[in-house]
Amino acid sequence: MNPTDWNSLAASYSVIRDSRLVSVFPATLRLLRELPCATLLDYGAGDGRFLEAWLDSTDGTAVAYDPAPQMLRIAATRLSRFGDRVQIVDTLKAVNQRFDAVTFHAVWMCLPSRATCLNCLSDVHNLLADKGAFFASVTHPCFRDRQFSTFRTSFDMDDYTREGSPFEVSLFDGEEVIKFTDFHWSLGEMSRQLHETGFTVQEITELPDVDREPWPRAFPWLLFSARKSSL
């Protein structure tokens, strides 16, 4: 498990305005609209902000899964206006359906071992309908030594090939600052893990920083678009 106590950070995390809100989330919503997608699992849904945006944009149904109880309490409050269109769960054993798509926002960096990564990706594969879509956002592993508009890390790029290396993240928005531990997985390693768990990568999108357009010199976020294939 991630040594970060997400229950203690949940309240601060749920109000911080980081760059995902204007880069990762809109990019993922566009991809979901192209499918189309009627059933969605948000794996590691956190405070529910992404699902709120998706449910506002569609008449589909969703499941929010997160292992941190305090995060789920915040998500349940945020998503309560959608009624029975959304289910909140703290275990995947409570999920008994297959989904058109699964989103995996900022989850991969929370996983401390290769075995844990493969287990989570296998869970996702099992929960997807045939040829279902998988969208995973990660902080860009090739630019972890840069400071961006809403986060910076302690990562040393000399450790790029040391898979699973822990590093500290500072997330900020001008009002709030929170710190937590993430784990490094290289671009090549994440691609291998997807292949081993039965996914075909269709596209990798590099998303610019909100303060670095139109010609960014570094990219804070990477978005994988993959499809379920046979193991």
C-alpha positions, 0 to 999 in steps of 0.5 A, a space after each residue: 500500500 502507498 505510505 501516504 495516508 489519503 484519509 488524512 489528506 482527503 479534505 485538503 486534496 478535495 479542494 485543491 485546484 490542480 492542472 488535471 481539472 483543465 487538462 487531463 479531465 477534459 481530454 478524457 471526457 472527449 475520448 469517452 464521448 467518442 466511444 460512446 460510453 454508457 457505463 463507466 468505472 472510475 478506479 481510484 475515484 478519490 473525491 469524485 470530481 472526475 465522475 461529477 464532470 462525466 455524469 454532468 455530460 452524459 446520461 450514463 451510469 457509473 461506479 466510483 471505487 476508492 480504498 480510502 474511506 474518507 475520500 469516498 465520503 467526500 465523493 458520496 456527498 459530491 455525487 449524491 445529486 445523481 441518485 442511482 446513476 452512481 454507486 460508491 464502493 470501497 471494494 471491487 467485490 461489490 462490483 458485479 458488472 462489466 463496463 464500457 470504459 474504466 478510468 485510472 486517474 493518478 492511480 499508477 503512481 500510488 502503486 509501490 510494486 510491480 506486482 501491485 501494478 499488475 494486479 490492479 491492471 488485471 482487475 481493470 481488464 476483468 471488469 471491462 466489457 469485450 474491447 472496452 476502453 481504458 484511460 490512465 493518466 499519470 504524471 509524465 515520467 520523462 519530466 519528473 524533475 521539472 516544476 509545473 504550475 500546480 506540482 513539483 517532485 523530488 524525483 532525480 532523473 538519474 533514477 529513471 530506470 529504477 522502477 518503483 522508486 519512491 519520490 515526494 510530490 508537492 501539490 499546490 494551487 496558491 492557497 493549499 499545499 499538500 505533500 505525499 509519496 508517489 512511485 516511479 514507473 518509466 514509460 517503457 515499464 508502463 507499456 510492458 505492464 499494459 501488454 502483460 495484462 491484456 491491453 493494446 495501447 491505441 494512443 499516448 497523449 502528452 498534455 501541456 501545462 496550463 501555464 506553458 502553452 502554446 509551446 511547452 518545453 515539458 509536459 506534466 501529464 501523460 494519458 494512455 488510451 488502451 483497449 481490452 484485448 485477449 490475454 
